[in-house]
Structure formats: structure tokens, C-alpha cells
Amino acid sequence: MALDKLQAVNLAVRRVGFAEIGDAALLRTIPVEAPVSIEVCGVAYTVVMATPSDLRDYALGFALSDGLVDRADQIESIDIQRVDGGWAIRLSLPAERAERVFRRARRREAEGSCGLCGVGKVEQLLRSLPPVKAQISTDRLAIMRALAGFRDHQPLGHATGGSHAAAFCSPAGAILRVREDVDRHNALDKLIGALASDAIDPATGFYLLSARCSYELVEKAVRSGCSMLVTISAPTSLAVERAMRAGLTLVAIARTDSALIITDEQGSVE
């Protein structure tokens, strides 16, 4: 799959040898990172650093995972424009949703859509999660199958070695949708938005992420309605705690030869 200029650029670099003798002039592909401002109901909400591809999916996923809307059809319009130095996303919501936006509007620049920046109190950070209601039945072979094919669905990661990917997989391990970004939170938001755009229910499969499992990713998975999260790296203590409280099945340090079942109260993984 060819990459467009919004995803990656080529850069002339010089390779110097350490253990391997020999220097060389190379052309290296690197991922694009750009500031993306998000304006909601005319209010400057936040600025994130992102790969500026699939921004409509990102805008929709961000609105859902950040709790600005509960359903995709509650967004009246999404306007995306290139501005000086970056990109601007403008979301229009019904008047009854505006008060939620005003309460949660953030004034500071963020590194990614992690849900942390602008939060002023610990109790706001640890607001209660809705309990996971969905349940899927899968097995270790399905997880292994998804992991084995994951790399083939990451053209940006393959070309640059500098991006994250988020995949939605069927219970049988088939990879149905993938989105990439330099930021792991953005990649998941893009995926959530893509599923919403295609009317695919996150409750019907599981997420697979090429990232460390931080608590923010657990929260995004739970709030989107997905019941199982698989990550290739380790979870944090807060991620585990939040997953357990919500009833999310969490699988971490997932490799094609093994994985750790961190939480599985529903007995989803055989």
C-alpha cells in the first residue's frame, strides 16, 4: 500500500557505522507529525500532535472516546481544513451537547489525545467507567492469527518504524480495520471513528494495539463498547486496575508464541 504525503516524507540522511564498518548516504522514510487543533461548538478544545491522515475518522473517534457524544449521529458536521503550520478540525454539535463541551474544554496544548491534558483534579481523571456489557468468545489461536497478520496491515509502520497501529479483529482473529498514527492514542481514536463510520459495532470483536497498555487506552476501549483489548507491550498498574473494575478482558505482551491474560472475568479467551 502506497503512502501519501500526509503520512510520510523522505529525508536524506547519513548512516554511520559502529559495530558495522562503513558509512552511507541513505534516503529514509519518516512519519509525518503535525499539530491538529480541535474546535467544538466554536470553542477551542485542544491541540494534539498527529499524523494528519484519516482525520475524519480521528475527529469522530475523539468525540466518542472523549465523551463529547454518545453516538456518531449526534455530530452535526465535521469540517477539516489545512491551516498555517498544521490542521484544524471543527466539530458542530447540537445545542444540548454544548454544555458538556464547555465543561470539559481544554486550553492547553497536548502531545496526543490521551485524555489527561487539562484535567485539573484526580477525581476527574479517575471518573467511573461504564461496566463492559458486551462479551465475545475467542481463543489463543485467534489472537495468534491476528498477531501474525498485524504487520502486513501497517504500511506506515513498515516504511518508517516510527508509528503505532490499532486494529479491530473478529473473534476468529481476522483483521477487519486498521488505522495508524505517530501517537498510540490517536491511532485508537482513528480506529474507533472508522468503525463508527462503517457502522461496525466494537462489541463484536477485539482491539489489537502495537503499544504499551496505558490506562487511557483501556478507557477508550471501554467507552467505545469493546470488551477485549490486546496489546503487544506491558500494561501499567492503573491500566490493570481500570480494566478489572470495568470488566474489560485485557491481554498484554502478546507475541505469536505467547501472551499474558491479565484480566478475563468473563472467560472470553479459551
WOZIQUI-V133353 format. One line per field, one symbol per residue. ss: DSSP state (H for helix, E for strand, - for the rest). Layout:
ss = ???
//
This chain:
ss = -------EEEEEEEE--------EEEEEEEE--EEEEEEE--EEEEEEEE----HHHHHHHHHHH------HHHEEEEEEEEE--EEEEEEEE-HHHHHHHHHH----E------------HHHH------------E-HHHHHHHHHHHHHH-HHHHHH---EEEEEEE----EEEEEEE--HHHHHHHHHHHHHH----HHHEEEEE---E-HHHHHHHHHH---EEEE---E-HHHHHHHHHH--EEEE-------EEEE-----E-
//
